[in-house]
Amino acid sequence: KAAAESRGLIGKWVITMVNFTGHPLLASLTNRKLRERIMKASLSKGARGNAHDTREIARTMARLRARRAELFGKRSHAEHVTERQTAKTPENVHEMLRRIAPAALKNARAEGADLQKMIEKSGESFTLESWDWDFYTEKVRKEKYELDTTLLKPYFELEKVLHDGVFYAAEKLFGLTFTERVDLKAYHDDARVFEVHNEDGSKLGLYIADFYARPSKRGGAWMNSLVNQSRLLNQKPVVVNNLNIPKPAAGEVTLLTLAETTTLFHEFGHALHGLLSNVTYPRTSGTSVQRDFVEFPSQVNEMWILWPEVVNNYARHHQTQEPLPQEWIDRIRKSETFNEGHATTSYLAAAILDLAWHEIDSTTEFGEVEEFEAIALRNYGFDYTPVPTRYRTTYFSHIFAGGYSSGYYGYIWSEVLDADAVEWFKENGGLTRANGDHFRNELLSRGGSIDSMQMFRNFRGRDAVIEPLLKRRGLN
């Protein structure tokens, strides 16, 4: 309703599109025709034959990138990019993806079968489609785990999550404190500035929290470094976390979903990478690491969301201050691999499309973009229509506008490191200053000043293994 009113549409409702495939409302909308309309509108973004159609732009960019790679003596843009990453070659990426893809698709089909049974149990006779997935997933989740994620929101109030969850974990691990500076004005009234100090009281940098959605703000969530830390230039870091949480009406509190809480912890992991940097040159500061390594620290920070000491400190009902019931926390943990087949398959499909566009040469002749996508996905056996790719070519801003070309695989590549690092924290006592100092000194503070995989070996004591990731995603 607020979105409609901001557009002068009084008495009406507006559902705005999000950048990825689908929409958060698909999990709760009971009107199937409306769900279908939203999903089809999502899948056709940038491919409607109008002034905003991006299909020819994508084809042109792919050809130009291929030509540039050839000028550098490379077979493809993917080869040109990956040789500078920890993966080193596209073949190594495909080897990892093909190890995961069959199990992910198998799990997705099994999940789809459960959803079809739930559809029929609900008295319906239609066949499962992509716009039904989220809605019936919630029904199955409630039945299997007696977990209604909508009931969690009153326990995830933004200020509690930020101060007593995100900041609290950073204090326990690294000795950091965060003081809001209302006298410092950021670039927008919704952006808040916090001064960050080390345990000894020395100033570390500034953290800017810009959490609310607004018409002038792009979708998604991300971290930016406004000032890179540098000993050479005597610069302290200034970093910002951007989210797109719907802003409540004046006087109302902001309640987060579990997914939004996860996103906040994740993006703050990037912020810590920037804040804790301790390098000489700004070029190697903070998150200035290889693209397929950069998500690793942020993914590790997600482990504290349900860590007993942390969740018991922040997850309290915003009206009664009652803690989140332990049985609910247990149910969340039991359901952690639930729907992972869908999530992993959707993500892998996008990573496959990224590589497909960037393994061509400059003479490749294209048919329709939709046909190119279908062939690339079929080569991996991905032909299960209820699970569409997380991003289609026409709105895949990560790879055509966001610096992730030939690098979208990096999320799961770095999750291999993350899952293994989480096991290290668990083996060594979890949320302790000793563990935080080790992580800070061997990895977070180093930025891109030394080889990424050497940093991981210095931290872990060995190379990463894939088994913890397979277990986490239910793929073992």
N, C-alpha and C positions, 0 to 999 in steps of 0.2 A: 504493500500500500504506500509506504514511504517513497519507493522508487517511482510509483505512478504520480504521486503528488509533486515530486521534484521535477516532473516533466509537464506539470500543469494538467494532469489527467485526474481531476478530482472525482472521487467516488468510484474509481476503477482500480484495477490491480495490474502490475507489470512484473513479468518474470524475465529478468535480464539473463543473457547467456553468459556462461563462464568459459574459460579458455580451453579446458579439457573436454573430452567427450562425455556427454551426460550432464547431470545437474544434481546438486544435493537434494532438491525437492522430490526427485524420483523415488526416494525411499519412503516418502510419506503420502504422496498424492494418491487418493483412492480412485480418481477418475482416469481410467485406462486410456481413453482417447486423448486426454490432455497429456498423459505421460508419453504417448506415442508422438504427439505433436512436438513436444519438447525435445525428445531424442532425435527425431528426424531433422529438426531445426539445428540441433547441435552438430549432427554429422554432415550437414550441408553448408556449414560456415565456410565462407570463402569460395564456394563452388556453385553459385546461383546464377552465373551468367550476367552479372551486373557490374557496376563500376568497382565493386569490392572483391571481384573474383581474382583469386591469387594463383590459379593453376599455371598460367603461362609464366608468371614470375618465378614460381618454383622450378619449372623446367629450365628457364634461362639461367637461374642461379646455379643449378646443378651442373649445367654445361660449362659455365664460366669457371666454376671451381675445379672441374675436371681439367680444363685447359690450363689453368694456373698450375695445377699439380704437374702436368706434363712439362711445363716450362722449367719446373724444378727437377725434372728427370724421374718423376714418380708415375706409377701406373694409374693412380687414382687419387682423388682428394682424401679418401679414407686412409690410404697408405701414407700420404703426406702428413696427416694429422696424428695417426696412432703411433708413428715412429717416435714422436716426442712425448708420448704418454707412457704410463707404466705398462700398458698392454703391448706396445711395440709394433704389432702387426694386426691387420684386420682378421687374419686367420686365427690368431690367438683369441680374439673376441668371439668369432664364430664358434670356436671350440668350446668356450665357456657357455655360450648361449645354447648350443645344441646339447650340452650336458643337462641343462635345466629344462629346456622347452618341452620335451615329451612328457615328463612327469607333471609339469604345470598344466598342460592341455588335458592330460588324463584326469587330473583333479578338478579342472574346470568343468569337464563333461559330467563327472560324478556329482558335482555341486548342482549343475543344471538339472540332472535327473531328480535330485531332491526337491528342487524348486518346482519342477513339473508335478511331482506328487502333491506338493502343497497347493498348487493351483487347483488340481482336481479335488483335493480334500476340502477346498474352499467352495466347491460347488460349481467351478468354472470348467469349460471344455476347450479353451483356446490353447495353442501351442506357445511355449515360452519364447519371448522375444527380448531383445536387449533392453527395451523400456520397461520390462517387467522385473528385471533381475534384482534391482535394489529393493523394490517394494516387497517382493516375496522372500528375499534374503532376510529382511528384518523379521518376517513371520517365522521363518525356519530358525533364526537365531533365538527368538523368544521360546520356541518349542524345545529346541535342543539344550539350550543353556539357561533358560528362564531369565534371559537378559534382554531388557528393553533399553536400548541405548538412549532413547529420548528421556528416560527418567534420570539419567546421569547429569544432565545439564545444570540442575540447581546446585550441584556439588562442585561445579567448575566455574566459579565466579572469577572474572578476569583478574581483578586486583589480587585476590588470594593466590591464583595460579602464578601470577607474575612474581609477587613478593615472597610468598611462603612456599612456592614450588621452584620456579626457575632460578630466582636469585638465591634462595635458600640452598639449593644443591650446589651452586657456584661458590657460595661461602664455605660450605663444608669441604668441598674438594680443593679449592684454590685460595681460601681466605679472603675472598673479594667482598666488598660492601658497595651498595648502590644507593646514592642519595639523589632524590629528585631536585633539580634546579629549576624552579618555576620562574626564576629571574632570567633564564636563558631562553630566548624565543627561537624556535626552529622555523622551518620553511612553511609550516601549516599549523593551525591552531590545534589540530588533533595529534600532532607529533610532540612527544614529551621527551625532555632531556634529563639524563641521569649521569651524575659524576661517579666514576668508578675508582675505588681505592684498593690498594693492596692491604694485607693484614697489618703491615707496619705503618699504615697511614699515608704512604706515598701515593701520589696520583698516578693512575694507570691510563685513563682516557675518558672519553664520553660515549655513552650509549643512548641512541635515540630510538624510541618506541613509537612506531606509526602503525597502529593496528586496525583502524577502521577503513571500510570501503568508502569511496566517493567517486562521483562521475569522472573526475579528471585523473583517476588512478588506474593503472593497468591491473588486470586480474592476477591472481596467484599470490605467492608469498616468496620473499627473497631477503637477502642481506646485501647491503652495499657498504663499501668502505669509502667514506667521504675524505678522510685523511689517513694515509698509510703511515704506520709506525716506522720510524727510522732513527737509529742512533746517529748516523752521519749528519742528518738535518735537524737533530734534536726535536723530532716530531712525535707527539703522542697520538694514538689512534682515535679516530672518531668514526663509529660504525652505526648503521641504522638497520633495524629489522622492520620489514613491511609485511603486514598481513592484510586480509580483506574481510574482516569480521563485520557483519551488519551492525550499524550503530543503533543502539536502542533509543527510544524516546527520552526526552529530557527527564531526569530524575529516576530513571530505571537503571538497574545494574546490567552489566554485560555478562551473559551466561554463555559458556563455550560448550561445544560438542566435544566428545573424546577426540575426534579427528582434529579439531581446531586446537585442542590442548597439545596434541602430538606435534602439530605444525609449529606451535610456539616454542616448544622445547627444541625441535629440530633447527629452526632458524636461529635460535639463541646459541646453538652449537657452532654455527658459522660465526656469530658475533664474538664468541669466546676465542675462536681461531684468530680473529682480527685483533681483539683487545689484548690477548696474551702474547702477541708477537714480540720478539726481542731480537731483531736483526739489524744489520748495518744499513743495508740499502733498501729504499722503499719498493724497488722493483720485486724484491723477494719477500715482502711483508705479508703476514697473515695468510689469507686465502690465495695468495699468488703461487699456487702449486699446480701440478698437472691436473687436467680436467677430470680424469678418471680417479683422482684421489681426493678431490676437494669435498665430496659429500661425506667422506669417512668420519671426520670429527663431529659433524652435525648429526649423523646417524647414531653415533655412540651416545650423544647426549640424550637421545630418546629413552635410553635404558632407565633413567631416573624417574620417569613418569609414574610408574607403579612401584618403585622401590619403597619398601615399607616405611622407612623413616621420612621419606619425602611426601608420599601420598597421604600419610596420616597427618602431615603438617599443613597441607593446602586444601585437600578435598573435603570441604565441609559445607553443609547446606547453608546457603546464603541467608536464610531466614532464621533457622534454629541453631546453627553452628554445630549440628550433629555431624560426626564424621561419616564418610562414605562407608556403608556397611562392609565388613570384611567378606561376607559371603558374596557380595557383588564384585568385589575386587577379585576374589577367587574365580568367579564366573568369567570375568573379563580375561583372566589369564588362561583359563581352559579354552576360551574361544579364540585365542590368538592366531591359530592356524585356520580358523573358519574363514571361508571365502578367499583364501590365499591362492587357490587355483585361478580364480577370476582375476584377482589383482596382479598376479605374476604374469599370466597370459596377456592381459591387456597391456602391461608395461613392456613385455618382451616384443609384442607386435610393433610397438612404436620404435623400439630400438632396432628392430629388423628393417623397418621402413627407412630409418635414418641411414643405415649402412647401404641399403639398396640404392638410394639416391646418390650416394657418394662413392660407390664402387664402379660407376659407369665411366666410360671414356668420353672425350669431347665429340666423338662422331656418332654416339648412340642416338638412334632414332626412337622417338617416343610416340606411343599412341596416346590414348586418354590416360590421364592421371589415375583414374579409378582402376583401369586395367593394369597399370604398372603396379599399383598397390596390391591388387589381388594376386598377381603372379609372385611378387616378393613374399607374400604371406603363405601362399600355397607351397612354396619351396621349403617352408618349415613345417608344413602340415597344418598350418593355422587356417582352417576353413569353418570354424564354429561361430556362426553368425550371432548367437546371443551374447558373445563376448567381443565387442568391437575393440579396435586399437585405441589406446588412451589418447592418441593424437592422430588425426589424419593429416595428410600432406598440407592441405590448404589452411590449416590453423596450427601447424607445428612450429610455433614461434621459437621454441628452444633451438631448433636446428637451422632455421632460416633467418632468425633475427636475434637470437640470444646467446650465441657463442658455443653452442653444443653440437655443431655439425660434426658428424662422425664420432660423437662423444656421448650420445644419450645412453649408451650402454654403461656409462660410468657409474650410474646410480647403483646398479646391482654388482658391478665390478668392485666398487668401494664397499658395498654391503658385505662382501666376503671378508674384507678387512674388519669391518665393524663387528660382525657376528663373532669373529675370533677374538677381537679386543674385549667385547663384552664378557666372553668366557674368562679372559684374564682378570678383569675386575672382580668377577664372582669368585674366582679361585683365590684372590688376594684380599678379600675382606670388604669389597664394595666401596661404599661412600666414605673414604678416609682421606685425610690430608696427604698421607704418604703416597697413596695411589694417585691423587690429583697432582701432586708435585712431580711424580714420575712421568705422568702423561704430559704435563706442561713442559717439563725440562727436555724430554726426549722428542717431543713431537709438536705440540701446539705452539711453542715459542720459536720454532725453527723456520716457520713459513716455508718458502721454497729455496732456502739457502743451501740445502743438501738434497740428495736424491730421495724421493718420496718413499720408495721401498726400503731404502737403508734406514730411514727414520722409523718405519714400522718394525724392522728387525731390531733396531736399538731399543724400541719400546717393548716388543713382545718376546725378544730373545730368539726368534726364528722367523721363517717365512710363514705367511698365512696359509691356512688350510680351508677347504670349501665345506667340510662336513657341518660345522655349526650353522652355516647359512641354510643348507639343505634341511636340517632339523627344524630351524626356525620357521621356514616356509612350508613345512609339511611335505617336503619333496624327497625325503630319504626312504 
